[in-house]
């Protein structure tokens, strides 16, 4: 079990219940590296998460802009991988790389998320529900790409450690 990250709980049970958890039904939230560095070994923690089938690696196309990357060309063929919860379909297929499109988060149950607020991915904790059945977030795909960019070599090494059947789903 991971140690929760302290944050203000911005959940709105009434709004989420009214819309049926549309965010969770269309695309699982994205996680930050902090979840996997709490024990000191991001590679091992991320490997365990991916091997569990409850997490997949999603992609950001293009180069995240940082002081270190400012002089590099922003090639759209550059891919930054980052983890997020698997969809129900991805988990059933045994995928390690996220599929195209969305789907229902593997952590969503009939009464809401099975994870406590503090255990949810960073993007989920950053969701701000509103009365129009749309949520906004202060931490999304570009933020995830920036956060995970320094870890791409570690992620690449993990892909080679995964069982052969799972590696076939990777680029």
C-alpha positions in Angstrom: 0.0 0.0 0.0 1.3 3.4 -0.9 1.6 6.3 1.5 -1.0 8.9 0.5 0.0 12.4 -0.7 -1.7 15.0 1.5 -4.0 17.3 -0.6 -7.2 19.0 -0.1 -10.1 16.8 -1.0 -12.1 18.6 -3.7 -14.6 15.7 -4.4 -18.2 16.6 -5.0 -20.2 13.4 -4.4 -23.4 15.1 -5.4 -22.1 16.4 -8.8 -20.2 13.1 -9.5 -23.2 11.0 -8.7 -25.5 13.2 -10.8 -23.3 12.9 -13.9 -22.4 9.2 -13.3 -18.6 9.7 -13.1 -18.2 10.7 -16.7 -14.5 11.5 -16.2 -13.9 8.0 -14.8 -16.0 6.4 -17.6 -14.1 8.0 -20.5 -10.4 8.2 -19.6 -8.6 7.3 -16.4 -6.5 10.0 -14.8 -2.7 10.3 -15.1 -0.3 9.7 -12.3 2.9 11.6 -11.4 6.3 10.2 -10.6 5.9 10.9 -6.9 3.6 7.9 -6.4 6.4 5.6 -7.5 9.3 7.4 -5.8 8.0 7.3 -2.3 9.8 4.0 -1.6 13.0 5.2 -3.3 12.9 3.0 -6.4 10.7 4.3 -9.2 11.6 1.5 -11.6 10.6 -1.3 -9.2 7.4 0.4 -8.1 6.3 1.2 -11.6 7.2 -2.3 -12.8 5.0 -3.8 -10.0 2.1 -1.4 -11.0 2.4 -2.4 -14.7 2.7 -6.1 -13.9 -0.5 -5.9 -11.8 -2.5 -5.2 -14.9 -4.1 -2.2 -13.1 -1.8 0.4 -14.8 -0.7 1.0 -18.4 1.7 3.4 -20.1 0.0 6.2 -22.1 1.8 8.5 -24.5 2.3 12.2 -25.1 3.3 13.1 -28.7 5.9 15.9 -29.1 8.6 17.1 -26.8 7.7 18.7 -23.5 9.1 22.2 -23.2 11.6 22.5 -20.3 14.9 24.5 -20.0 16.7 21.3 -20.8 14.7 20.7 -24.0 14.3 24.3 -25.1 17.0 24.0 -27.8 15.8 20.7 -29.2 13.4 20.4 -32.2 9.8 19.7 -31.1 9.4 16.6 -33.2 5.9 15.1 -33.2 7.4 11.6 -33.6 8.9 11.9 -30.1 6.9 10.0 -27.5 6.9 10.5 -23.8 5.4 7.6 -21.8 3.7 8.0 -18.5 1.5 5.7 -16.3 -2.3 5.9 -15.7 -4.8 3.3 -14.5 -5.8 0.8 -17.1 -9.3 0.8 -18.6 -11.4 -2.3 -18.0 -10.7 -3.4 -21.6 -7.0 -2.8 -21.3 -6.8 -4.8 -18.1 -8.7 -7.7 -19.6 -6.4 -7.7 -22.7 -3.2 -7.7 -20.6 -2.0 -4.5 -22.4 0.9 -2.6 -21.0 0.6 0.3 -23.5 -2.6 2.3 -23.5 -5.0 1.6 -26.3 -6.5 4.3 -28.6 -9.6 6.1 -27.3 -10.9 5.9 -23.8 -12.8 3.6 -21.5 -13.9 2.9 -18.0 -11.2 3.2 -15.3 -10.4 -0.2 -13.7 -10.7 1.5 -10.3 -14.3 2.6 -10.9 -17.0 0.7 -9.0 -20.7 1.1 -8.8 -20.4 3.4 -5.8 -17.4 5.4 -7.1 -13.7 5.0 -7.1 -12.3 2.1 -5.0 -9.2 4.2 -4.2 -9.4 6.7 -1.3 -9.0 10.3 -2.5 -5.3 10.4 -1.4 -4.5 7.2 -3.3 -6.0 8.3 -6.6 -3.8 9.4 -9.5 -2.7 13.1 -9.4 -4.9 14.1 -12.3 -7.9 12.6 -10.6 -7.1 14.5 -7.4 -6.7 17.7 -9.4 -10.2 17.4 -11.0 -12.5 20.3 -10.3 -16.1 19.3 -10.8 -18.6 21.9 -12.0 -22.4 21.9 -12.4 -22.3 21.4 -16.2 -21.1 17.7 -16.1 -17.6 18.8 -17.1 -14.5 18.7 -14.9 -11.4 20.8 -15.3 -8.0 19.9 -14.1 -4.9 21.9 -13.1 -2.7 18.9 -13.9 -3.1 17.1 -17.3 -1.3 15.4 -20.2 1.4 18.2 -20.8 2.2 18.3 -17.1 2.5 14.5 -17.0 4.8 14.6 -20.1 7.0 17.2 -18.4 7.1 15.2 -15.1 7.9 11.9 -16.8 10.3 13.1 -19.5 13.4 12.6 -17.2 12.3 9.0 -16.5 12.0 7.8 -20.1 15.2 5.7 -19.9 13.9 3.9 -16.8 10.6 3.3 -18.5 12.3 1.9 -21.6 14.3 -0.5 -19.4 11.0 -1.7 -17.8 9.5 -2.5 -21.2 12.4 -5.0 -21.7 11.8 -6.6 -18.4 8.1 -7.3 -18.9 7.0 -10.7 -20.0 7.3 -11.4 -23.7 3.5 -11.4 -24.3 3.3 -7.9 -22.9 6.3 -6.5 -24.8 4.7 -7.3 -28.1 2.2 -4.5 -27.4 5.0 -1.9 -27.2 6.5 0.2 -30.0 
